[in-house]
Amino acid sequence: MLKLIVILLAGILLCCQSAKMQAGPIGAQKSSNSKSLLGYLYQTSNMLNCYFTLEKNVLREPDALGRDIDIAYTKRPATVIAFVKNLQSLQTTYIVAIDQRNPRIIHLIDGHLATEKNYVLSQRVNFVYSGKLNGIPDKLGQELSNRIQKKNEFVNGAEIIVDDNLTEVAVNAKNVPVRNILTDCVPLRNYDRLLWTAETYRSEGTTKTRICYSGEASLKRN
């Protein structure tokens, strides 16, 4: 009888230890795989060798980019199209779309801005330019009532991205959306996965947009 009790107690102890071992990794996995949306964008674009742009509305708070998502339960996409579907399923304030000219580029556009009739990045213009990449916004601003201009730096989480004043480009576009003008001329080779960031705000009764190019990834990320 005593031997039977000892065997039963040993069995209960073994079950408890097994349950702890199973519960431990699940909790740890959920914590270690928790990542901000921006972090998820960088991680997956690196994996798929694609790029993205961000069009933020600074009047919206809080910004969905800083929101934590549990990527442990987010299916790893095998293609850019699957990546876009993943992002769309997260139900953020952003509209997610693949670039019409380059399927390796994803645009995240604030939903309110995307539906705004006079949103400057959706405007079509003729544009000729040769010079530094970060000179494009100010040059566009001269033709668009100063509604777009460059921004010298952008805070990306704990990192400060300084506007790209090194890359030389030439642009000759006819009846092209501003979004494409900003994007098409960026040399993707060795460039940061986040090509550029746009911040739209209201000033003197009108909306204005500031653009910051990220620059070469080798200058910022190991």
C-alpha positions, 0 to 999 in steps of 0.5 A, a space after each residue: 500500500 505504501 509503495 502504491 502511494 509513493 508511485 502515485 505521488 511520483 507520478 503527480 510530481 512528474 506531471 507537474 514538472 512536465 506542465 511547467 516545462 510546457 508552459 515555460 517556452 510558450 510564455 517566453 516565445 510570446 514575449 521574445 516574438 512581440 515586436 512593434 509593427 515597424 520592427 515587423 516591417 523591417 524584419 519581413 522586408 529583409 527576409 523577402 528583399 523588398 522595401 517600404 515607404 510610410 505616409 504618416 498623419 501626425 494629427 493621428 494619435 497614437 501612431 499604429 507603427 509603435 503598436 506591439 504585435 505578437 508575430 509568434 502567431 503571425 504566419 511567416 509570408 513567403 511572398 510580397 503579396 502574402 506580406 501585404 495580406 498579413 499587414 492588411 489583416 492587422 487592421 491598422 490605420 494604414 492602407 497597404 498597397 504594392 507599388 504599381 511600377 515595382 512589386 518589391 515596394 510596399 506603400 503604407 498610407 494613412 487611411 485618412 490621407 489616402 481618401 483626401 482629395 488634395 493630398 499632395 502625394 497623390 497629385 500628378 505633376 510634370 517634374 524634371 530634376 537633377 541633384 541630391 535625392 533629398 532636394 526633390 521635396 523642396 523642388 516639388 514644393 516650388 511647383 505645389 504651393 510649398 505643400 511639400 518639403 524635405 525634413 532633415 531627420 526622422 525619429 524611428 523608435 530609438 533611432 534618428 534617421 538623418 535625411 539622405 544628402 549623399 545620393 545623386 539622382 536624375 528625374 524626368 517625369 510626366 504626369 506622374 503622382 508625387 508618390 512615384 516621383 519620390 520612389 522611382 528614383 531611389 537606387 534600391 541596391 544597398 538602400 535602407 528597407 524604409 525608403 522614405 517617410 512622409 509626415 503630413 501636418 496642418 499649418 495655416 489652414 492647409 496640410 503640408 507634408 515633409 519627406 525624409 529619405 533614409 539613405 543607404 542601409 550600410 550607413 545605419 544598420 549592421 
